[in-house]
Amino acid sequence: RTIPTEGVSILVLCRVDAASGAPDTALVLLNWNGTYNSSIAGSVYGTGATQLKTPMDFFLIGTNLYVADTGNGRVSVWTTTGAHSANYSDATYTTSPVSICTDGTTYFYVADSATGAITKWDTSGNRHAVFGQDRLVDLVPTDIRLLADGATLAILTQNGKQIVYYSTAGVYLGATK
């Protein structure tokens, strides 16, 4: 997935090292025409505090890139210049984050495939709400997006079987099959 920003796109690249066969991850800047610009963070695969393991989704808020670091059970925050700035996690609700979206300024929302929870965080790493696990745990959320109205979250469930809607305050709004 790429995110356009200031004339370039950010790409989280999961790959396999050709020599060793080991998994690897890189954060890369691409020009608008798809040509390589620069690497934000080179080989960052692993379980350390400044590494990513199986990142599934990401979103840009200002100059910070929020990565759903699925394999490490956290949201990892990087600047667009490649500096790692923080990791946000919650051992109860954020164990396998697979998708992330944002209101663009203050909050971001994380869908977790293992717990079925949607967690609402602010950009300082404070968790503000947890919701959805009563309805989503058996449906396995795979993607979350904020709709154009800025107040409704759409959560796609495994195999696209259902889209579940919540307000950004965590109120269940309904579902489609």
C-alpha positions in Angstrom: 0.0 0.0 0.0 1.3 3.5 -0.7 0.4 6.8 0.8 1.0 9.9 -1.2 2.7 12.7 0.7 4.5 15.9 -0.5 5.3 14.7 -4.0 6.3 11.2 -3.0 4.6 8.0 -1.8 5.6 6.0 1.2 5.6 2.2 0.8 6.0 -0.5 3.4 7.8 -3.2 1.6 7.8 -6.8 2.9 10.3 -9.0 1.1 12.5 -12.0 1.4 16.3 -11.6 1.4 17.6 -13.3 -1.7 20.8 -14.5 -0.1 19.6 -15.9 3.2 15.9 -16.4 2.5 15.1 -14.5 5.7 12.1 -12.2 5.8 12.9 -8.5 5.6 11.0 -5.2 5.8 11.8 -1.7 4.5 10.1 1.6 4.5 10.7 3.2 1.1 9.9 6.5 -0.6 8.8 6.4 -4.2 8.4 9.3 -6.6 4.9 9.9 -8.0 5.9 8.1 -11.3 6.9 5.0 -9.3 10.6 5.4 -9.4 12.8 4.9 -6.3 13.4 8.0 -4.3 15.1 6.9 -1.1 14.8 4.4 1.8 13.3 5.8 5.0 14.4 2.8 7.0 16.3 0.0 5.4 16.3 -3.6 6.8 14.0 -3.3 9.8 12.6 -6.9 10.1 12.5 -8.3 13.6 11.1 -8.1 17.1 13.2 -5.3 18.5 11.8 -1.9 19.6 12.9 -0.3 16.3 11.9 -3.2 14.0 8.8 -4.4 12.2 7.5 -7.9 11.8 4.8 -8.6 9.2 3.5 -5.0 8.9 0.0 -5.1 7.4 -1.1 -1.5 7.0 0.0 2.1 7.7 -1.3 5.6 7.7 0.4 9.0 7.6 -0.6 11.8 10.1 1.5 14.9 9.5 5.1 13.7 9.2 4.5 10.5 11.2 3.9 7.1 9.7 1.7 4.8 11.9 2.3 1.1 11.0 0.1 -1.8 12.1 3.0 -4.0 13.1 1.0 -7.2 13.2 3.8 -9.7 14.0 4.9 -7.6 17.0 1.4 -6.8 18.2 1.7 -3.0 18.2 1.5 0.2 16.3 5.0 1.4 15.4 5.5 5.1 14.7 8.2 6.4 12.3 8.9 9.8 10.9 9.1 10.3 7.1 12.8 10.8 7.5 13.3 7.3 8.9 13.5 7.9 12.6 11.6 5.5 14.8 9.7 7.5 17.5 7.4 5.2 19.4 5.5 1.9 19.8 1.9 1.8 21.1 0.4 -1.4 22.3 -2.2 -2.9 24.6 -1.7 -6.5 25.7 -5.4 -7.1 25.9 -6.8 -5.5 22.7 -3.9 -4.9 20.4 -2.3 -8.3 19.9 -2.6 -8.6 16.1 -3.3 -5.2 14.5 -4.1 -5.7 10.8 -5.5 -2.3 9.7 -5.2 1.3 10.7 -7.0 4.5 9.7 -7.0 8.1 10.9 -9.1 11.2 11.1 -6.0 13.0 9.7 -5.2 15.0 12.8 -5.8 13.7 16.3 -6.9 10.1 16.4 -6.2 6.8 14.7 -8.2 3.6 14.8 -6.7 0.1 14.8 -8.6 -3.1 13.9 -7.2 -6.2 15.6 -7.9 -9.6 13.9 -7.2 -11.7 17.0 -9.3 -9.8 19.6 -11.9 -8.3 17.2 -11.4 -5.0 18.9 -11.2 -1.5 17.4 -9.0 0.7 19.5 -9.0 4.5 19.3 -5.7 6.2 20.1 -4.5 9.8 20.0 -1.2 10.6 18.3 0.5 10.8 21.7 -0.2 7.1 22.3 -3.1 7.4 24.7 -5.8 4.9 24.2 -9.3 6.6 24.3 -11.7 3.8 23.6 -12.1 0.1 22.8 -15.1 -1.2 21.0 -16.4 -3.8 18.6 -15.0 -6.9 20.2 -18.5 -8.1 21.1 -19.5 -8.2 17.4 -16.2 -8.5 15.6 -14.3 -11.2 17.4 -16.1 -14.0 15.4 -16.1 -12.0 12.2 -12.3 -11.3 12.2 -11.8 -7.6 11.1 -9.4 -7.3 8.2 -9.6 -3.6 7.2 -10.9 -0.4 8.7 -11.6 2.9 7.0 -13.0 6.3 8.0 -15.8 7.2 5.7 -16.1 10.6 4.0 -18.5 11.9 6.7 -15.6 11.8 9.1 -17.8 10.2 11.8 -18.3 6.6 10.6 -15.9 3.7 10.6 -16.4 0.9 8.1 -14.8 -2.4 9.2 -14.4 -5.1 6.5 -14.5 -8.6 8.0 -12.7 -11.8 6.8 -13.4 -12.8 3.2 -15.4 -9.6 2.8 -18.4 -11.4 4.3 -19.7 -8.4 6.1 -19.0 -4.6 6.6 -19.7 -3.5 10.1 -20.2 0.2 10.9 -19.4 2.1 14.1 -19.3 5.8 14.9 -15.9 7.1 15.8 -17.2 7.3 19.4 -17.7 3.5 19.3 -21.5 3.3 18.8 -22.6 0.3 16.7 -24.4 1.6 13.6 -25.3 -1.6 11.7 -23.9 -4.0 9.2 -24.2 -5.2 5.6 -23.9 -8.7 4.4 
